[in-house]
Amino acid sequence: MFAKNMPGRLIANKFAPTDALYFYEYSVSGLLCITTIEINNLINRPNLKGLYAITDDELAAGRITAQVAEALAGGVAVIQYRSKKLNPEQRLDEVRQLLPLCRRASVPLIINDDIELALESGADGVHLGRNDEGIEKARERLGADAIIGISCYNQFDAAEGAQIAGADYVAFGRFFPSNTKPGAIQADPALLRRASRELQIPTVAIGGITPENGVQLITAGADMLAVVHGIFGQRDIKQACRHFQQLFQPSENPSS
């Protein structure tokens, strides 16, 4: 599990075979939780903060590699590969094209919904939804170093459970009308404020986010903004990413 603020404390684990393994004690809604954590995992984890770009089959129109290259040049922090129309072989081929680009940029590549695709391709992790296999299954298949995120929609208790289960981040939303999922559950920015206070893992806001409305979500506590059309539906993808990234710079954020 990736700890965002590390408000708990590390305790030496005298039963571990290596000095790198510690107990981590923290609190969730007043409950004392203890898990084990490898210090190397914390040191080597990417900083999950900034723009989280999600690919789209229709917007890519055969240009997914070029689109992702532009997004990386624009400074995105995470790429999520999301494909709902291609067959398994086509998806694997695309991910294998994207992975070297992301590696060179030191940006994690996350696979939407498909644990086995993440495993076979060597991607950095998986993002799970409501009906996908659980966090424990994903961790078992992908290993301790995988980044595992999960959609919690408008449910804070689901986010608490995900943290305890070992998720590396949780996603809330939609916050605004969405082209990708117009019928998605509405979430309130108060969720982000609560998560900022009570969770120790990063939070992602998703759903209809633009450079104009994203500021309020960052101010409320979102560590990342997940965007589809606002990036890959734009004529200049690189510049669109830069506009979003500016929101995370204090001098560029009018609400800071």
Secondary structure, 3 states (H helix, E strand, C coil): CCCCCCCCEEEECCCCCCCCEEEEEEEECCEEEEEEEEHHHHHHCCCCCEEEEECCHHHHCCCHHHHHHHHHHCCCCEEEECCCCCCHHHHHHHHHHHHHHHHHHCCCEEEECCHHHHHHHCCCEEEECCCCCCHHHHHHHHCCCCEEEEEEECCHHHHHHHHHHCCCEEEECCCCCCCCCCCCCCCCCHHHHHHHHHCCCCEEEECCCCCCCHHHHHHHCCCEEEECHHHHCCCCHHHHHHHHHHCCCHHHCCCC
